[in-house]
Amino acid sequence: PFLAAAAPPELIALTKKVTAAGRAKRPEDAVAAVAAAAAAGVPPDARLGAALIDACVGANRLDLAQASFKAVFDDGGVAPDEAAFVALLRGCARADPPRWAEAGRVLASMPARGVQPGAASYNALVAAAGAAGDTERGLAVLAQMVAARVPPDAGTAVAVSKRRTLRSALRKMLEAEAAEAEAAERGG
């Protein structure tokens, strides 16, 4: 929401601590900090949950990211936002080997949780596919993005930047979108 309530100072400080632990590749410290805060009566919010998942993914700990997602959003009753799902999608796509089927399940589960996948969700998968050299997967994700009628954004341009074929597909998406808008304008 545009005018969302400001987070309490305790949550802001905790989110910064979790983010710092993630940058230091210490996801266990991030999980421990969130657990200690919850035990002390400071429950997580969506922003903290996303930061926690991101900290785990940054250290290549998809298992811990999934457990954290479950603890915060399933068991903890916090409503996830797109940022939390994007972090989880990045974790699935960056796993070695990538867990594409699992990423697909995460993406498909979003609407049931009240979150429509946006450009950021698709961008995470396209970027990971491009970085892995999996052009076919990247093209499939772009096609899925078009089918879902999710418009590309500046992040999409960054996501496709590593592969010429993906850049070309994005350019065609944008041209088709412009032609569709022009046809609608002429017809309306």
Buried (B, 14 or more C-beta within 10 A) or exposed (E): EEEEEEBEEEBEBBBEBBBBBBEEEBBEBBBEBBBEBBEEEBBBBBBBBBBBBBBBBBBBBBEBBBBBBEBBBEEBEBEBBBBBBBBBBBBBBBBEEBBBEBBBEBBEBBEEBEBEBBBBBBBBBBBBBBBBEBBEBBBBBBEBBBEBEBEBBEBBBEBBEBBEEBBEBBEEBBEEBEEEEEEEEEEE
